Amino acid sequence: MGTHSARLSSAEIGGLWASYIQETMAVCLLKYFMHHNQDEDIEEILIQALKSSEEHVQQITKIFTIEGIPLPDGFTEHDINLSAPPLFYDVFGLSFVYSMSRMGMISTAFITSNIARHDVMEFFVKMVNEATLLYQKSTTLMVSKGVYDRPPMIPYPKEVKYIEKQSYISAFGKKRPLNSIEFFFNSTLYGLASSR
């Protein structure tokens, strides 16, 4: 990381704090999934996700230590019981990586948009890139295993149409089909909510 002299801003402290909690939780869950996993394809992506989360925890720890900020009370090995019988099928671990990388692309990009200090910005840009790659790999693997739930299909439009009445965007009036943008946002928000 580059040299710096500026103190961490509130946005930088908050972003690092939230990421520390999220990443320590991910480490615990990924270790649990790996302990019980039998699928070699899924194991590869679990290993990559775990390595990434562990590196993030180490980097945040380093930044907070240098700044003299106490570490958040994150998740630890005391929060998992590897001797407990498996609670999920292997594909659930893959689904977890998919969901976390999906949320990570959004939340980490938002955090990055409020960062100015060079070393912290480099860290969050790296996190966004890693989340994007994990999303790509997990989605590809889910599709290949036949477990990816694609957004709904709609008929292709046949022509360009313009909105002619305000009632189109009003909650009142005649019912109409959703347009593709509304479909996209509704299915995306539903997907994020159901993955939590």
C-alpha positions as CSV (number, residue, x, y, z in Angstrom):
1,M,0.0,0.0,0.0
2,G,1.1,3.5,-0.7
3,T,2.3,6.1,1.8
4,H,-0.3,8.4,3.4
5,S,-0.6,11.1,6.0
6,A,-4.3,11.9,6.2
7,R,-6.3,10.5,9.0
8,L,-9.1,8.0,8.1
9,S,-12.4,9.8,7.4
10,S,-15.7,8.7,9.0
11,A,-16.7,7.0,5.7
12,E,-13.4,5.1,5.6
13,I,-13.6,3.9,9.2
14,G,-17.3,2.9,8.7
15,G,-16.5,1.1,5.5
16,L,-13.6,-0.8,7.0
17,W,-15.6,-1.6,10.1
18,A,-18.6,-3.0,8.2
19,S,-16.2,-5.0,5.9
20,Y,-14.4,-6.5,8.9
21,I,-17.6,-7.8,10.4
22,Q,-18.8,-9.2,7.0
23,E,-15.5,-10.8,6.2
24,T,-15.0,-12.4,9.6
25,M,-18.5,-13.9,9.3
26,A,-17.6,-15.1,5.8
27,V,-14.5,-16.8,7.0
28,C,-16.5,-18.8,9.6
29,L,-19.1,-19.9,7.2
30,L,-16.7,-20.7,4.4
31,K,-14.6,-22.9,6.8
32,Y,-17.8,-24.7,7.8
33,F,-18.9,-25.3,4.1
34,M,-15.4,-26.5,3.2
35,H,-15.3,-28.9,6.2
36,H,-18.4,-30.7,4.9
37,N,-18.1,-30.2,1.2
38,Q,-17.7,-33.3,-1.1
39,D,-17.9,-31.5,-4.5
40,E,-14.5,-30.8,-6.0
41,D,-15.7,-28.0,-8.3
42,I,-17.4,-26.2,-5.4
43,E,-14.3,-26.8,-3.2
44,E,-12.2,-24.8,-5.6
45,I,-14.4,-21.7,-5.4
46,L,-14.8,-22.1,-1.6
47,I,-11.0,-22.0,-1.2
48,Q,-10.7,-18.9,-3.4
49,A,-13.4,-17.1,-1.4
50,L,-11.9,-18.1,1.9
51,K,-8.4,-16.9,0.9
52,S,-9.9,-13.6,-0.2
53,S,-11.9,-13.0,3.0
54,E,-8.9,-13.9,5.2
55,E,-6.7,-11.5,3.3
56,H,-9.3,-8.8,3.7
57,V,-9.4,-9.3,7.5
58,Q,-5.6,-9.2,7.7
59,Q,-5.5,-5.9,5.7
60,I,-8.2,-4.2,7.7
61,T,-6.5,-5.4,10.9
62,K,-3.2,-3.8,9.6
63,I,-4.9,-0.5,8.8
64,F,-6.7,-0.2,12.1
65,T,-3.6,-1.2,14.1
66,I,-1.4,1.4,12.3
67,E,-4.1,4.0,13.1
68,G,-4.5,3.0,16.7
69,I,-8.2,2.0,16.2
70,P,-9.5,-1.0,18.2
71,L,-10.6,-3.9,16.0
72,P,-14.3,-4.5,15.8
73,D,-15.7,-7.5,17.8
74,G,-16.0,-9.7,14.7
75,F,-16.8,-13.4,14.3
76,T,-14.2,-16.0,15.4
77,E,-13.6,-19.8,15.5
78,H,-15.8,-19.7,18.7
79,D,-18.8,-19.0,16.4
80,I,-18.6,-22.2,14.4
81,N,-18.8,-25.8,15.4
82,L,-17.1,-28.0,12.7
83,S,-18.0,-31.2,14.5
84,A,-21.7,-30.5,14.1
85,P,-23.3,-32.6,11.3
86,P,-23.8,-30.9,7.9
87,L,-26.9,-28.7,7.8
88,F,-26.8,-28.0,4.0
89,Y,-26.1,-29.7,0.7
90,D,-22.8,-28.7,-1.0
91,V,-24.5,-26.5,-3.5
92,F,-25.6,-24.2,-0.6
93,G,-22.0,-23.2,-0.1
94,L,-21.8,-22.3,-3.8
95,S,-25.0,-20.3,-3.4
96,F,-23.5,-18.5,-0.4
97,V,-20.4,-17.4,-2.4
98,Y,-22.7,-16.3,-5.2
99,S,-24.9,-14.2,-2.9
100,M,-22.0,-12.7,-0.9
101,S,-20.1,-11.7,-4.1
102,R,-23.3,-10.2,-5.5
103,M,-23.9,-8.1,-2.4
104,G,-20.2,-7.4,-2.2
105,M,-20.1,-5.9,-5.7
106,I,-22.8,-3.4,-4.7
107,S,-21.9,-2.6,-1.1
108,T,-18.1,-2.4,-1.7
109,A,-18.6,-0.2,-4.8
110,F,-20.8,2.1,-2.7
111,I,-18.1,2.3,0.1
112,T,-15.4,2.9,-2.5
113,S,-17.3,5.9,-3.9
114,N,-16.8,7.6,-0.5
115,I,-13.1,6.8,-0.1
116,A,-10.3,9.3,-0.8
117,R,-7.2,8.0,1.1
118,H,-5.0,6.2,-1.4
119,D,-4.2,3.0,0.6
120,V,-7.9,2.5,1.6
121,M,-9.1,3.2,-1.9
122,E,-6.6,0.6,-3.3
123,F,-7.9,-1.9,-0.8
124,F,-11.6,-1.4,-1.7
125,V,-11.0,-1.3,-5.4
126,K,-9.3,-4.7,-5.0
127,M,-12.3,-5.9,-3.0
128,V,-14.7,-4.9,-5.8
129,N,-12.6,-6.7,-8.4
130,E,-12.4,-9.8,-6.3
131,A,-16.2,-9.8,-5.7
132,T,-16.8,-9.4,-9.4
133,L,-14.5,-12.4,-10.3
134,L,-16.1,-14.5,-7.5
135,Y,-19.6,-13.6,-8.9
136,Q,-18.5,-14.6,-12.4
137,K,-17.1,-17.9,-11.3
138,S,-19.9,-18.8,-9.0
139,T,-22.6,-17.9,-11.6
140,T,-20.8,-19.9,-14.2
141,L,-20.6,-22.9,-11.9
142,M,-24.2,-22.6,-10.9
143,V,-25.3,-22.5,-14.5
144,S,-23.2,-25.6,-15.3
145,K,-24.7,-27.5,-12.4
146,G,-28.2,-26.5,-13.4
147,V,-28.9,-24.6,-10.1
148,Y,-28.9,-21.0,-11.3
149,D,-32.3,-19.4,-11.1
150,R,-32.3,-17.0,-14.1
151,P,-34.4,-13.8,-14.0
152,P,-37.7,-14.1,-15.8
153,M,-37.8,-14.1,-19.6
154,I,-40.0,-11.6,-21.4
155,P,-40.9,-11.3,-25.1
156,Y,-38.5,-9.1,-27.2
157,P,-40.0,-5.7,-28.0
158,K,-41.2,-5.3,-31.5
159,E,-41.1,-1.5,-31.7
160,V,-40.1,1.7,-29.7
161,K,-42.9,3.1,-27.7
162,Y,-43.1,6.4,-25.8
163,I,-45.1,7.1,-22.6
164,E,-48.0,9.3,-23.6
165,K,-50.0,9.6,-20.3
166,Q,-48.9,10.3,-16.8
167,S,-51.1,7.4,-15.6
168,Y,-48.3,5.1,-16.9
169,I,-46.2,5.9,-13.8
170,S,-49.1,6.4,-11.4
171,A,-50.1,3.8,-8.9
172,F,-53.7,4.4,-9.9
173,G,-55.5,3.7,-13.1
174,K,-55.5,0.8,-15.5
175,K,-53.2,-2.2,-14.9
176,R,-50.3,-2.6,-17.3
177,P,-47.5,-5.1,-17.7
178,L,-44.1,-4.3,-16.1
179,N,-41.5,-3.0,-18.5
180,S,-38.1,-4.7,-18.7
181,I,-36.4,-2.1,-16.4
182,E,-39.1,-2.6,-13.7
183,F,-38.8,-6.4,-14.2
184,F,-35.0,-6.2,-13.8
185,F,-35.1,-4.1,-10.6
186,N,-37.9,-6.1,-9.0
187,S,-36.2,-9.4,-9.7
188,T,-32.8,-8.0,-8.5
189,L,-34.2,-6.6,-5.3
190,Y,-36.1,-9.8,-4.7
191,G,-33.0,-11.9,-5.3
192,L,-30.9,-9.8,-2.9
193,A,-33.6,-9.9,-0.2
194,S,-34.1,-13.7,-0.5
195,S,-30.4,-14.3,-0.3
196,R,-30.1,-12.6,3.1
